[in-house]
Amino acid sequence: MATSLDIDFYESQDPIWNPALLTIPVPGIRRMVNLAANLEDVIHLSIGQPDMPVPPEVIDATVEALHAGQTGYTMDAGLPELLEALAEYYAERYSRPLSPENILVTTGATEAIYLALTATSAPGREFIVPDPSFMLYAPLIRMNGGIVKSIPTRAENDHQLDPQEVIDAIDINTYAIVLNSPSNPTGTVYPRETVEAIVEEAAYRNVYVISDEVYDHLVYDGREFPSVLSCCSDLDHVMVVSSFSKTFSMAGMRIGWLMASQGAIRKLRRYHMFTTTVANTPSQWGGVAALRHGARFLDALELEYTKRRDLLVELVERTPHLTGYRPQGAFYMFPALPEGIDGGNVALRLLKEARVCTVPGDTFGDHCRNALRLSYSMSTDQIERAFERIIPWMEKQDFS
């Protein structure tokens, strides 16, 4: 049951509000967390936020910026030092020339995604989106009159995206393809051949590829991360989003960015000026420090999340009625319940009866209602304690 605030904010049909607001659902994550807040002794597998402390170099740089009076507006595209550092970092990482003019610093990746999708979606334009996918994409497309064409993925295939299905879905109305690798909610990393096939066909068909890569450093087992930046011949038909939130534990510091052609960035800068104007200035100085001094932190992060991922895989395998797989990145698994079972009902009962908070599959699309998103961004102790409740609870269920 939603709180009164949820109802007032999301569901009011008072004619004063823009009807486009009705395309924005009550977020399933927020609904579950709000319900959990009214219960005692809840263990969360619901939160997609790192529990690692921010690297000390980042804190020091941010505090130094505050003491130095760096609290005013930056240029609308971002702090020049951060733009330069990002251009150098990605040029070296993906062996392609980039300039600061290819980058726009935003208030978190959320604003970057908002700008990319709302600046391009319009009535009649189709956007191909994997299902399940991060809950932000489809509502932003629909609120501007765009059409979402879903490509379902499945747990038994590790939620990999079939590039031929994507290519076959392109038609005369297709404007863009939205990719998210490593994926929220599945933890899937698309292999290079998938990304290259989609990017090449999209460029040939004059279709944009908008790629959300906020988990780009959370990739495990020595696997290569094939960014769209490393798979495209030029930037004319791509936009790539990332941030410091997940990879440097800087979620509340709200620094993200969008990389695209210089022409696209010029247009998006103008739009950005009418949304958040500029990103947080001291945090941008923290971002410069993260890029220049954060390599050891990223190595430790990868090791820790690999350990947590392996533990979650083992526990899900021991859990009746859940079909798991081995996530390759991010810090999520999206195991399936038996076909026809409503993951929303299971998530609610699991919360009320076992005091474990998960996120129902329908938060992330229409083709995955029999799933739960499990986050392993918390300690191994918390994961183990959660499954000490989940396994016996599942053993008692009859989903036949």
C-alpha positions, -999 to +999 in steps of 0.1 A: +000+000+000+015+034-010+018+062+015-004+092+012+026+111-001+030+086-029-006+089-039-006+127-039+026+129-058+022+102-084-014+093-088-034+125-085-055+132-117-061+168-108-063+187-141-037+212-130-009+187-136+006+178-169-010+145-181+025+133-189+030+128-152+006+098-155+033+080-175+056+080-144+048+050-121+053+048-084+089+034-084+088-002-072+121+003-053+107+033-034+075+015-027+092-014-011+117+007+009+088+028+022+069-003+033+100-017+049+105+016+069+073+008+088+086-027+099+112-038+124+142-060+118+142-058+080+173-069+060+177-051+027+186-067-006+169-039-023+193-009-023+215-002-053+240+019-034+276+010-026+285+005+011+322+012+006+335+045+020+344+073-005+381+072-013+400+095+010+416+114-019+381+123-031+370+136+003+402+156+006+398+172-028+362+181-021+370+196+013+399+215-001+376+229-028+352+241-001+380+257+019+393+274-012+359+290-019+351+268-049+314+270-043+302+291-072+288+280-106+311+263-130+308+266-168+275+251-179+293+221-195+312+214-162+344+222-144+371+226-171+396+205-150+370+177-148+362+178-185+398+176-193+404+147-169+374+128-183+385+133-219+420+120-210+407+091-190+383+078-216+407+085-245+433+063-228+409+036-217+392+031-251+420+042-274+399+068-292+404+106-294+381+126-271+380+163-263+363+182-234+338+194-261+326+158-263+315+158-226+288+173-205+289+171-167+255+165-151+239+162-118+244+124-116+238+099-143+200+105-138+202+139-153+223+127-182+198+100-189+169+125-186+186+149-210+194+122-236+160+107-236+137+137-232+157+157-257+152+130-284+119+113-277+089+128-295+054+115-307+058+087-331+095+080-324+103+044-314+129+035-288+141-001-286+147-010-249+157-043-233+132-058-209+140-059-180+158-026-178+164+003-154+131+018-145+140+054-157+141+047-195+105+038-205+087+066-185+110+093-198+104+081-234+066+079-229+062+112-212+074+129-244+051+108-266+077+083-277+070+046-281+088+019-263+095-013-282+107-040-257+132-068-263+127-094-236+157-112-220+156-143-198+173-157-167+180-190-184+201-171-210+218-150-183+196-121-196+219-116-226+205-095-254+202-112-288+217-086-313+197-101-341+164-095-322+174-059-318+183-055-354+151-072-366+131-048-344+144-017-362+119-002-385+112+031-402+100+047-369+130+036-348+149+066-335+171+051-309+183+019-291+188+021-253+216-002-239+226-007-203+257-028-197+266-038-170+229-040-165+206-029-137+187-051-127+204-082-142+241-076-138+246-088-174+276-075-195+270-076-232+300-091-251+318-071-277+302-089-306+267-079-294+276-043-289+295-040-322+266-056-342+240-033-327+262-001-330+272-009-366+236-016-378+223+014-359+248+037-376+240+022-410+202+028-404+207+063-390+195+052-355+210+065-323+224+043-296+221+056-260+242+036-237+240+037-199+274+026-186+273+037-149+286+003-137+315+002-163+341-006-136+321-033-119+330-061-143+342-095-129+362-126-138+388-107-159+361-099-184+366-071-209+341-043-208+332-033-244+319+002-241+300+017-270+328+042-272+352+014-281+328-002-306+317+028-327+335+044-357+325+079-346+303+097-321+277+109-346+250+084-335+259+075-299+254+090-265+272+073-235+263+080-199+283+073-168+290+086-133+310+084-101+280+071-081+285+034-082+322+030-090+336+055-065+308+053-038+299+089-046+261+084-050+251+114-029+277+137-045+257+137-077+283+139-105+276+122-138+284+129-174+273+124-210+296+118-239+286+124-275+295+143-307+304+180-302+272+190-320+250+169-297+268+182-266+262+218-277+224+212-280+223+193-247+243+221-229+215+245-237+189+220-224+210+213-193+210+251-185+173+249-181+173+218-158+200+218-131+222+246-146+254+231-133+265+201-112+279+204-077+311+223-078+331+209-049+321+174-059+334+180-094+368+186-078+364+153-060+357+137-093+390+150-107+408+133-077+388+100-083+400+098-119+436+106-111+441+086-079+414+060-077+429+030-094+436+011-062+401+018-049+386+003-081+408-028-078+396-034-042+360-027-052+361-054-079+376-080-055+350-073-028+320-074-052+333-106-068+333-123-034+298-110-027+286-121-061+299-156-057+282-159-023+249-148-037+251-172-066+257-201-042+228-191-019+204-187-048+213-221-061+203-235-027+170-216-027+139-235-039+118-218-066+145-194-078+164-198-111+196-179-109+227-174-130+261-158-127+260-120-130+290-106-149+289-071-136+272-044-115+259-056-081+226-073-089+211-106-097+176-110-112+165-146-105+133-159-119+104-175-100+083-202-116+065-192-147+032-174-139+041-164-103+037-128-095+070-115-082+052-084-067+032-107-044+062-127-035+082-096-027+055-083-005+050-116+014+088-120+017+090-086+033+060-090+057+066-126+067+104-130+065+115-093+069+137-093+038+132-065+013+137-072-024+124-055-055+097-071-077+105-077-113+077-056-127+096-025-116+119-031-145+095-041-173+064-059-185+081-092-194+097-101-161+069-101-135+080-135-122+114-122-109+130-104-080+160-081-080+185-089-054+213-064-047+247-075-033+259-040-026+258-048+011+281-069+034+285-107+031+271-109+066+240-092+056+236-113+025+240-145+046+215-133+072+190-125+045+192-160+031+189-176+065+154-162+063+147-166+025+156-203+021+133-217+049+105-193+037+108-205+001+108-242+013+074-237+027+059-222-005+038-242-030+040-224-064+025-253-083 
